[in-house]
């Protein structure tokens, strides 16, 4: 399925930079009937105003307030993958300055059990305590003899996007249960393998790391080539693709790494001040660019990814 089918809910915008360095819009975008009023985006660095087709600044005093969102729980759950939202009706812009890092979780069954857990922390402080999950993981590969099922025989294509918090009976110490997230199966055949993939959207602030856990039969590999199998091995979550400014956003749109979705509340009158526009990381594209993570997995477990792939699940 191509990127348009993944990105378009209602109307899509494509922005590109022309030979003179100007931003050019093709098709639908965040246009609106200007009515001779400028849209001014006020930031700490100054003001951005819309320009009329004749090159003159449009006279007016229309303003949009800009807010930064920097909560890890927000950027991975409630506003998962969101980069920028524009709400004309409430004169509000939210900017999510994030780094997007794809990861693979690998799990091997042993002693009739299969499990994998991880924790996220910032400057040593656990993230997500009290949450039921922190990200969305999608199964995409398994040992060929498993016929694209989970360890318990459930077909991969029938179960999606499920993450359980660590629970009693796992290898996680009870006092740390609320700090870890992951999966567990019991009473399953040994020597089977399952692989899941996800993208973490991390606020662009230093100190965010991921630690794997716990017994050597699981790993998490990032698309930056790093790997974690236990609490002492860390993955720096700020080493993925990053959007920290509007210029970064335009570049990612040009490379189809960001999608634009229009959510109109004004019927067919697209572009009115009642419309909302949201820019998201193109997660489908990110999840299909996992070669560095797969190579990292193969330093621990050597496998043929083409033979182990489960296309219906992913």
N, C-alpha and C positions, 0 to 999 in steps of 0.2 A: 504494500500500500504506500503510495507516495505521500510526501509531506503535506500536500494540500488537504488530502483526505483526513489526516491526523489533526490539522491545525484549524480548519474552517468549521465553525459552528454556524455562522450566519454570513459574514462578509470578511474578506481577507484583504490586507494591504501588503504591498511589497514596496519597500523603500530601497533605493540604491544610490550610490555616489557616482555622479557623472564625471567626465574627463576634467572638468574645471573644479572638482571638489565640492560641487553643490549636491545637496540631498534632493533626490527626485522621487516622487510618489507615482506608482503605477496602480491603477484600479482603485479600490476603495481604501480608505485610511482613516485618519482622525480628522477628516475634514468637517466643516460645518458652515452654515450660512453666517457670514461675518457681520452683516448689518453695520459695517463701518466701525466696528469695535475691535480693538486689539485684544488678543489673549496674551497677557503678560505673566510669565512664570518667574516668580520672585524667589531667589535663592541667596545664600550667603555671598555668592560670587557676583551678584548683579541681576539683571533682568533680561529675559528673552521675549521679544515681541514678534507677532506675525507680521508679514510683509505683503502688501498688495501686489498684484501681477505687474503693475507699472514700476515696481521697485520702491515706491514710497511707503513709509510706515503708516499703517492704518491708525486713524485717530480714535481714541477711546480709552476706557479705563477698566475694561474687563480683566479680572485677575483670578488666578488659580493658586491656591495655597499648596505648598509642597511639603510632604511629610516623609521621613525615612522610617523604614521598618527594619529592625535588626534583631529580632527574636528568632532563635533557631527553631523553636517549636512552631512559630508562625510560618517561616519560610519552607518548612517541610510538611506541615499538616494543614492548618487552616488556610494558608495562602500558598500552598505547595507549588513551587516552580514559577511563581509570579515574579515578574521583573518590574512592570510599571502598570499602574491603573490610572485612568483619567475619567473623572466623574464630573461632567459639565454641570449637572443639576445641582451638585453641592459644592461646586467650585473647588474641587479637591484633586490633588495628584498624590499618589503614593509611589515611592521609588524603593525597590528592594535591591540593594547592592549586594549581589551574591556571587559565589563561585559554585559551579556545577561540576560535581565529580562522580562519574559512574563507578560502581563497585560490583564485584562478584563475591557471593558467599558460597563456599564449597563445604559440603558435609559428607563424612564417611561414617557408615554404620559399623559398630564394633561392640562386642559383648551384649548383643541384642538391643543396643540403644544407638540412636543418632540424634545429635543435638549441636546447636551452634548459637552462641550468644555474643553480643558486643555491647560496649558502652561508649557514650560520647561525653567528652568533658571539655571545659574551657578553663584554661589556667588552673587545672587541678580540681575544678568543681564540676560534679556530675550534672549533665543536662537531661531533662525529661522525667525527673522523679515524679511519680504520680500519674504519668501519662500511660495509656494502654499500649501505645506504639509510637515510634518516632519516624518511621519511613514506610514506604510501600515496596515490597519485594515481589518479583515475578519469577516463577520457575521457568527455566529455559533449556536445561540439559540434564541428562541422567545417564547412568551406565546402560548400554544398549540392552542388556538382559532384563532390565526393569521395564522395558516397553513403555517408556515415558510415563511412569507413575511415581507417586511419592513412595516413601519407604513402606507405608502400610498398604500399598496397592491402589490407592485412589488416583485416577487419571489426572495428570497435571493440568489438562485444559479445563477441568471442572472446578478448580480451586485457584483463586487469584488474590493477590494483594492482601494477604493475611499475615499479621505479625503479632505474636503473643509476648507479653512481658514474661520475664523469667519467673519460674514458679517452684514450689517446694518439690523436692525429689530430683532436681537438676543438679549439675555440678557447681552451681552458684551458691556461695555462702548465704544463709538466710538473711543476714543483716545487709547484704548487698542486692537483694532481689529487685528492689525498685530502681536500681541503677542500670540494670542490664535488660536487653531486649533480644528476642530470638525465637528459635524453634526447638521442639523436642518430640521425638517418637520413641516409644518403648515396645519391646517384644517384636522386634523386626529382624529380618535376616542380616547377617554380617556381610561386610565387604561390598556393600553397595554405595553408590555415590550420587549426590544430587547437587545441582547448582542453581542458584537464584541470582537475580541482578536487580540493582536499584540505582537511583541517583540521589545524592545528598546535596541539598542547596544550602550552603553555609554563608551566613552574613560575613562580609569582608572585614573581619576583625581578627587579629592575631590570637592564637591560643587554642583553637578548636582542633581536637584530635579524636581519633577512633582507636579503641583497643579491642582486640579479639579476646576470646575466652573459649575453652579453658584446658582441654585435655589432649590436644595434639591431633584430634580427628576432625578438626574443622579449621577453616581459614577464611579470611576476607582479603581480597586483592583489589587494589584501586587501579584506575586507568592511568595513573602516573607511574605505575610499575612497582609501587611499594606493596607490602604484604604484612598482615598481622595474624598471628596464630595464638597469641596469649596476651596477658596484661602488660608484659614488658615491651612488646612490639607495637609501635604507634604508627598510624597513618595521619599525615597532616591533611586536613580536609580543605585547606585553602590552596591546593595545588592543581585545581581543575581550571576549566574555562571560566573567565571572570567578566562580570559587568559591574563597573564602578562609576560610569558616567554615561551620559546620553550618547556620546560618540561610540562607546562600546556597544550600546544597544543597536545603533544603526548598522554597525559592522556585522553584528550577529544576525540581524535580519537579512542582510545581503547574502550571508552564507547559509541561510535557512535554518539557523540555530535558534531562532526566536519566532514564535507565532503571534499573530495579531487577531484578536477576536472582538467583534462588535456586538454589544448587548443592548439593543435599542429598547427604549420604553416609550417611544413616540410613534408607534405604528410604522408606516412606510417612510416617514420623514427622516431618512438617515442623515446624520450630520448635525442634527439640531442639538441644542444645549441640554436636552434631556437624555442624550445618549451617553453610554459608558463604553470605554475601550480598554482592553486589557492585553498586555504583552506577556507571554509565557515562554520559558525555556521550552524548546522542542524536545520533549523527553524521549519520544520515539527515535529521533535521530541520535540522541546521546546514547541510548541503550544499544544502538546498532554499531557504535564505535567503541568496541571493548577489546581491541587487539592487545593493548599493553597489559590489561588486566588478565586476559587469557594467557599471555606469555608468562606472567608472574605465577599464575596457578601451575603452569607446566614446569616450573622450577621445583615444585614440591610433588605434584602428581602428574605424570606424563600421560596425556590422552589426546585422542584425535577429536577435535571439537566438531568437525563435520559429521562424524559417526555418532557422536553423543547428543547432537542437537535435537530438540523437540519443537519444531516450528509451530505446531498448533497451540502450544502453551504460551509462547512468547509473541 
